Amino acid sequence: MFRYISLYLIVSILGYTAEAQSWEFGGMLGGSNYHGDLAYNPILKETNFSGGAFVKYNINETWSIRPTLSYMKISGADSNFKEYKLRNLSFRNNIYELSSIMEYNFQPFSNRSIHERSTFYLLGGIAVFLHKPQAKMEGTWYDLPQRKTEKQRYELIQVSLPMGAGIKHAVTPNFIVGIEAGWRMTFTDYLDDVSTVYPDLEPGQVPDRFSDRSWEVTESSRSLSNPGDTRGNPNLNDWYFQTAISISYRFTPIKCPF
């Protein structure tokens, strides 16, 4: 008897919770890219893998809140642009992001039959991300922050503002598929480790090989820059973005068998 009573309570609580709160769990897979000093235009071949997992709370048929844990890889290289080939800088960066995103549905969207099964939506929110730019030399990847290529010091934990849009469709009352594009406005210019000028070295100080890599592509094997020459543009912060396909499971009310 106690077993049946316990089962009844568990099923009833689960049914009430699902109906009252309308939770979703899901994942995302797609591509990520960036805009910054080493890519004034996004380059298709620099698109990398991205993925994530999320929990969504549907406040009502119009608004949802979505905590999301994401991984995005970005990269860039001067070799992609004719006018920057002699600067010869390049990087990659693995970004780990925790975000809280709000969604606004243009059409009422829920598991109720009177609502739409598809809708466009807008997204916006706030995120905290961990990053560490790296560069490759002679077959080995090196962490760039510790090399202080511009005599700079920057934080590896940063804040960004996600924004974007998407479309989603309820294949069944439970399963939802979608596709979205999201941009991240950051408050740092060092996703690519490039921002200001070539460093002013002390007498006798040897320049870091990663600071000026023009020596790799010049016939004389000598660097082309002088201390204080422009290395990047500090007036424009870096952006990163993601286009992804999502699949989620929406919990619907459970009918109590008793």
C-alpha positions as a Markdown table, in Angstrom:
| # | Residue | x | y | z |
|---|---|---|---|---|
| 1 | Met | 0.0 | 0.0 | 0.0 |
| 2 | Phe | 2.8 | 2.4 | 0.9 |
| 3 | Arg | 4.5 | 1.8 | -2.4 |
| 4 | Tyr | 1.3 | 2.7 | -4.4 |
| 5 | Ile | 0.8 | 5.8 | -2.3 |
| 6 | Ser | 4.4 | 6.9 | -2.9 |
| 7 | Leu | 4.1 | 6.2 | -6.6 |
| 8 | Tyr | 0.9 | 8.3 | -6.7 |
| 9 | Leu | 2.5 | 11.2 | -4.9 |
| 10 | Ile | 5.6 | 11.2 | -7.1 |
| 11 | Val | 3.6 | 11.0 | -10.4 |
| 12 | Ser | 1.2 | 13.7 | -9.1 |
| 13 | Ile | 4.1 | 16.0 | -8.1 |
| 14 | Leu | 5.8 | 15.5 | -11.4 |
| 15 | Gly | 2.7 | 16.2 | -13.3 |
| 16 | Tyr | 2.0 | 19.4 | -11.4 |
| 17 | Thr | 5.6 | 20.6 | -11.7 |
| 18 | Ala | 5.7 | 20.0 | -15.5 |
| 19 | Glu | 2.3 | 21.7 | -16.0 |
| 20 | Ala | 3.1 | 24.7 | -13.8 |
| 21 | Gln | 6.7 | 25.4 | -14.9 |
| 22 | Ser | 7.0 | 24.0 | -18.4 |
| 23 | Trp | 10.7 | 23.1 | -18.4 |
| 24 | Glu | 12.8 | 22.1 | -21.4 |
| 25 | Phe | 16.2 | 20.4 | -21.6 |
| 26 | Gly | 18.2 | 20.4 | -24.8 |
| 27 | Gly | 21.4 | 20.8 | -26.7 |
| 28 | Met | 22.9 | 22.8 | -29.6 |
| 29 | Leu | 25.5 | 22.0 | -32.3 |
| 30 | Gly | 26.8 | 24.4 | -34.9 |
| 31 | Gly | 29.7 | 26.7 | -36.0 |
| 32 | Ser | 31.4 | 29.7 | -34.4 |
| 33 | Asn | 33.4 | 32.5 | -35.8 |
| 34 | Tyr | 34.8 | 36.0 | -34.8 |
| 35 | His | 35.2 | 39.6 | -35.8 |
| 36 | Gly | 38.3 | 41.5 | -34.7 |
| 37 | Asp | 41.8 | 42.7 | -35.5 |
| 38 | Leu | 42.6 | 39.6 | -37.5 |
| 39 | Ala | 39.3 | 39.4 | -39.3 |
| 40 | Tyr | 37.6 | 42.7 | -40.2 |
| 41 | Asn | 35.2 | 40.5 | -42.2 |
| 42 | Pro | 34.3 | 37.0 | -40.9 |
| 43 | Ile | 36.0 | 34.3 | -43.0 |
| 44 | Leu | 34.0 | 31.2 | -43.8 |
| 45 | Lys | 37.0 | 28.8 | -43.6 |
| 46 | Glu | 37.7 | 30.1 | -40.0 |
| 47 | Thr | 34.4 | 28.7 | -38.9 |
| 48 | Asn | 34.9 | 26.2 | -36.1 |
| 49 | Phe | 32.9 | 23.7 | -34.0 |
| 50 | Ser | 30.6 | 24.9 | -31.3 |
| 51 | Gly | 28.1 | 23.2 | -29.0 |
| 52 | Gly | 26.2 | 23.6 | -25.8 |
| 53 | Ala | 23.5 | 22.4 | -23.4 |
| 54 | Phe | 20.7 | 24.3 | -21.9 |
| 55 | Val | 17.8 | 24.3 | -19.5 |
| 56 | Lys | 14.8 | 26.4 | -20.4 |
| 57 | Tyr | 12.0 | 27.7 | -18.3 |
| 58 | Asn | 9.0 | 28.9 | -20.3 |
| 59 | Ile | 7.5 | 31.7 | -18.3 |
| 60 | Asn | 4.5 | 31.9 | -20.6 |
| 61 | Glu | 3.7 | 31.4 | -24.3 |
| 62 | Thr | 5.7 | 34.6 | -25.2 |
| 63 | Trp | 8.7 | 34.7 | -22.8 |
| 64 | Ser | 11.4 | 32.1 | -21.9 |
| 65 | Ile | 14.6 | 32.2 | -19.9 |
| 66 | Arg | 17.5 | 29.9 | -20.9 |
| 67 | Pro | 20.6 | 29.3 | -18.9 |
| 68 | Thr | 23.1 | 27.8 | -21.3 |
| 69 | Leu | 26.6 | 26.3 | -21.0 |
| 70 | Ser | 28.5 | 26.6 | -24.3 |
| 71 | Tyr | 31.8 | 25.8 | -26.0 |
| 72 | Met | 32.9 | 27.9 | -29.0 |
| 73 | Lys | 36.2 | 27.8 | -30.8 |
| 74 | Ile | 37.3 | 30.9 | -32.8 |
| 75 | Ser | 40.4 | 31.6 | -35.0 |
| 76 | Gly | 41.8 | 34.1 | -37.4 |
| 77 | Ala | 44.9 | 34.8 | -39.5 |
| 78 | Asp | 46.4 | 37.7 | -41.4 |
| 79 | Ser | 47.1 | 35.3 | -44.3 |
| 80 | Asn | 43.4 | 35.5 | -45.1 |
| 81 | Phe | 43.8 | 39.2 | -46.1 |
| 82 | Lys | 46.2 | 40.4 | -48.8 |
| 83 | Glu | 46.8 | 43.7 | -47.1 |
| 84 | Tyr | 47.8 | 42.1 | -43.8 |
| 85 | Lys | 49.9 | 39.2 | -44.9 |
| 86 | Leu | 53.2 | 40.9 | -43.9 |
| 87 | Arg | 52.0 | 41.4 | -40.4 |
| 88 | Asn | 51.6 | 37.6 | -40.3 |
| 89 | Leu | 49.7 | 37.2 | -37.0 |
| 90 | Ser | 47.3 | 34.4 | -36.2 |
| 91 | Phe | 45.5 | 32.8 | -33.3 |
| 92 | Arg | 43.0 | 30.3 | -32.0 |
| 93 | Asn | 40.9 | 30.6 | -28.9 |
| 94 | Asn | 38.7 | 28.1 | -27.0 |
| 95 | Ile | 35.8 | 29.9 | -25.3 |
| 96 | Tyr | 33.8 | 28.4 | -22.5 |
| 97 | Glu | 30.6 | 30.4 | -21.8 |
| 98 | Leu | 27.9 | 30.4 | -19.2 |
| 99 | Ser | 24.9 | 32.6 | -20.2 |
| 100 | Ser | 21.5 | 33.6 | -19.1 |
| 101 | Ile | 19.4 | 34.3 | -22.2 |
| 102 | Met | 15.8 | 35.6 | -22.6 |
| 103 | Glu | 13.7 | 34.6 | -25.6 |
| 104 | Tyr | 10.8 | 36.5 | -27.0 |
| 105 | Asn | 8.4 | 34.6 | -29.3 |
| 106 | Phe | 6.7 | 36.5 | -32.0 |
| 107 | Gln | 3.8 | 33.9 | -32.0 |
| 108 | Pro | 2.3 | 32.3 | -28.9 |
| 109 | Phe | 4.3 | 29.1 | -28.5 |
| 110 | Ser | 3.4 | 26.3 | -26.0 |
| 111 | Asn | 2.1 | 22.8 | -25.9 |
| 112 | Arg | -1.5 | 24.0 | -26.0 |
| 113 | Ser | -3.4 | 23.2 | -29.2 |
| 114 | Ile | -4.6 | 26.8 | -29.6 |
| 115 | His | -1.0 | 28.1 | -30.0 |
| 116 | Glu | 1.3 | 28.0 | -32.9 |
| 117 | Arg | 3.7 | 25.1 | -33.6 |
| 118 | Ser | 6.4 | 27.4 | -35.1 |
| 119 | Thr | 7.6 | 30.8 | -34.3 |
| 120 | Phe | 10.4 | 33.3 | -34.9 |
| 121 | Tyr | 12.1 | 34.6 | -31.7 |
| 122 | Leu | 14.6 | 37.2 | -30.6 |
| 123 | Leu | 17.2 | 36.5 | -27.9 |
| 124 | Gly | 19.2 | 38.7 | -25.6 |
| 125 | Gly | 21.0 | 38.3 | -22.3 |
| 126 | Ile | 24.3 | 38.3 | -20.4 |
| 127 | Ala | 27.2 | 35.8 | -20.3 |
| 128 | Val | 30.4 | 35.1 | -18.5 |
| 129 | Phe | 33.1 | 33.4 | -20.5 |
| 130 | Leu | 36.6 | 32.0 | -20.1 |
| 131 | His | 39.1 | 32.3 | -22.9 |
| 132 | Lys | 42.8 | 31.9 | -23.7 |
| 133 | Pro | 44.2 | 32.9 | -27.1 |
| 134 | Gln | 47.0 | 30.7 | -28.5 |
| 135 | Ala | 49.3 | 30.9 | -31.5 |
| 136 | Lys | 51.2 | 28.1 | -33.3 |
| 137 | Met | 54.9 | 28.2 | -34.0 |
| 138 | Glu | 57.0 | 25.3 | -35.4 |
| 139 | Gly | 54.2 | 22.8 | -34.8 |
| 140 | Thr | 53.5 | 23.7 | -31.2 |
| 141 | Trp | 50.6 | 25.8 | -29.7 |
| 142 | Tyr | 51.6 | 28.5 | -27.2 |
| 143 | Asp | 49.5 | 30.4 | -24.7 |
| 144 | Leu | 49.7 | 34.1 | -25.7 |
| 145 | Pro | 48.6 | 36.0 | -22.5 |
| 146 | Gln | 51.7 | 35.0 | -20.6 |
| 147 | Arg | 54.0 | 36.2 | -23.4 |
| 148 | Lys | 52.7 | 39.8 | -23.1 |
| 149 | Thr | 53.1 | 40.5 | -26.8 |
| 150 | Glu | 52.1 | 44.2 | -26.4 |
| 151 | Lys | 53.4 | 44.4 | -22.8 |
| 152 | Gln | 49.8 | 44.1 | -21.9 |
| 153 | Arg | 47.9 | 42.2 | -19.2 |
| 154 | Tyr | 44.3 | 41.3 | -19.7 |
| 155 | Glu | 41.7 | 39.2 | -17.9 |
| 156 | Leu | 40.8 | 35.7 | -19.2 |
| 157 | Ile | 37.4 | 35.8 | -17.6 |
| 158 | Gln | 35.2 | 38.3 | -19.3 |
| 159 | Val | 31.6 | 39.4 | -19.7 |
| 160 | Ser | 29.6 | 39.5 | -23.0 |
| 161 | Leu | 26.2 | 40.4 | -24.2 |
| 162 | Pro | 24.5 | 37.8 | -26.4 |
| 163 | Met | 21.9 | 38.9 | -28.9 |
| 164 | Gly | 20.4 | 37.3 | -32.0 |
| 165 | Ala | 17.3 | 35.6 | -33.5 |
| 166 | Gly | 16.1 | 32.2 | -34.5 |
| 167 | Ile | 13.1 | 30.0 | -35.5 |
| 168 | Lys | 11.8 | 26.9 | -33.7 |
| 169 | His | 9.2 | 24.3 | -34.4 |
| 170 | Ala | 7.4 | 21.8 | -32.2 |
| 171 | Val | 7.7 | 18.5 | -34.1 |
| 172 | Thr | 5.6 | 16.9 | -31.3 |
| 173 | Pro | 4.2 | 18.4 | -28.0 |
| 174 | Asn | 7.5 | 17.3 | -26.5 |
| 175 | Phe | 10.3 | 17.6 | -29.1 |
| 176 | Ile | 11.3 | 21.0 | -30.4 |
| 177 | Val | 13.9 | 21.7 | -33.1 |
| 178 | Gly | 15.3 | 25.1 | -34.0 |
| 179 | Ile | 18.0 | 27.1 | -35.6 |
| 180 | Glu | 19.5 | 30.4 | -34.3 |
| 181 | Ala | 22.2 | 32.9 | -34.9 |
| 182 | Gly | 23.7 | 34.7 | -31.9 |
| 183 | Trp | 26.3 | 37.4 | -31.6 |
| 184 | Arg | 28.3 | 38.2 | -28.5 |
| 185 | Met | 29.4 | 41.8 | -27.9 |
| 186 | Thr | 32.4 | 41.7 | -25.6 |
| 187 | Phe | 34.3 | 44.3 | -23.6 |
| 188 | Thr | 37.7 | 43.2 | -24.5 |
| 189 | Asp | 40.0 | 43.6 | -27.6 |
| 190 | Tyr | 42.1 | 40.6 | -26.7 |
| 191 | Leu | 40.3 | 37.6 | -28.0 |
| 192 | Asp | 43.0 | 37.5 | -30.6 |
| 193 | Asp | 45.8 | 39.0 | -28.5 |
| 194 | Val | 46.0 | 42.0 | -30.8 |
| 195 | Ser | 44.9 | 45.5 | -29.9 |
| 196 | Thr | 47.4 | 48.4 | -29.7 |
| 197 | Val | 51.1 | 48.8 | -30.7 |
| 198 | Tyr | 54.3 | 46.9 | -30.9 |
| 199 | Pro | 56.0 | 47.1 | -27.5 |
| 200 | Asp | 58.7 | 49.6 | -26.6 |
| 201 | Leu | 61.6 | 47.4 | -25.6 |
| 202 | Glu | 64.2 | 48.2 | -23.0 |
| 203 | Pro | 67.8 | 48.5 | -24.2 |
| 204 | Gly | 69.2 | 45.0 | -24.9 |
| 205 | Gln | 65.8 | 43.4 | -24.4 |
| 206 | Val | 65.0 | 40.7 | -27.0 |
| 207 | Pro | 61.5 | 41.0 | -28.6 |
| 208 | Asp | 59.1 | 38.2 | -28.1 |
| 209 | Arg | 58.9 | 36.1 | -31.3 |
| 210 | Phe | 55.1 | 36.1 | -31.2 |
| 211 | Ser | 54.9 | 39.9 | -30.9 |
| 212 | Asp | 56.1 | 40.6 | -34.5 |
| 213 | Arg | 56.0 | 37.6 | -36.8 |
| 214 | Ser | 56.7 | 39.4 | -40.0 |
| 215 | Trp | 60.2 | 37.9 | -39.9 |
| 216 | Glu | 58.6 | 34.6 | -41.0 |
| 217 | Val | 57.5 | 35.9 | -44.4 |
| 218 | Thr | 60.2 | 38.5 | -45.3 |
| 219 | Glu | 63.1 | 37.6 | -47.5 |
| 220 | Ser | 65.6 | 39.1 | -45.0 |
| 221 | Ser | 64.1 | 37.2 | -42.1 |
| 222 | Arg | 64.0 | 40.5 | -40.2 |
| 223 | Ser | 61.0 | 42.1 | -38.5 |
| 224 | Leu | 59.4 | 45.0 | -40.3 |
| 225 | Ser | 58.0 | 46.9 | -37.3 |
| 226 | Asn | 59.4 | 49.4 | -34.9 |
| 227 | Pro | 58.4 | 49.9 | -31.3 |
| 228 | Gly | 55.3 | 52.0 | -31.2 |
| 229 | Asp | 54.1 | 51.0 | -34.7 |
| 230 | Thr | 50.4 | 50.1 | -35.0 |
| 231 | Arg | 49.7 | 46.5 | -34.3 |
| 232 | Gly | 45.9 | 46.6 | -33.9 |
| 233 | Asn | 42.9 | 48.9 | -33.4 |
| 234 | Pro | 42.2 | 49.5 | -29.7 |
| 235 | Asn | 39.0 | 51.4 | -30.5 |
| 236 | Leu | 37.1 | 48.3 | -31.6 |
| 237 | Asn | 36.4 | 45.4 | -29.3 |
| 238 | Asp | 36.2 | 41.9 | -30.5 |
| 239 | Trp | 33.0 | 40.0 | -31.2 |
| 240 | Tyr | 32.3 | 36.2 | -31.4 |
| 241 | Phe | 29.2 | 34.5 | -32.7 |
| 242 | Gln | 27.5 | 31.2 | -33.2 |
| 243 | Thr | 25.0 | 29.7 | -35.6 |
| 244 | Ala | 23.5 | 26.4 | -34.2 |
| 245 | Ile | 20.8 | 23.9 | -34.5 |
| 246 | Ser | 19.0 | 23.0 | -31.3 |
| 247 | Ile | 17.0 | 20.0 | -30.1 |
| 248 | Ser | 15.1 | 20.1 | -26.9 |
| 249 | Tyr | 12.6 | 18.1 | -24.9 |
| 250 | Arg | 9.6 | 19.9 | -23.3 |
| 251 | Phe | 8.0 | 18.3 | -20.3 |
| 252 | Thr | 4.2 | 18.2 | -20.6 |
| 253 | Pro | 1.6 | 17.5 | -17.9 |
| 254 | Ile | 1.6 | 13.9 | -16.8 |
| 255 | Lys | -1.8 | 12.3 | -16.5 |
| 256 | Cys | -2.1 | 10.5 | -13.2 |
| 257 | Pro | -3.0 | 6.9 | -13.8 |
| 258 | Phe | -5.1 | 6.9 | -10.6 |
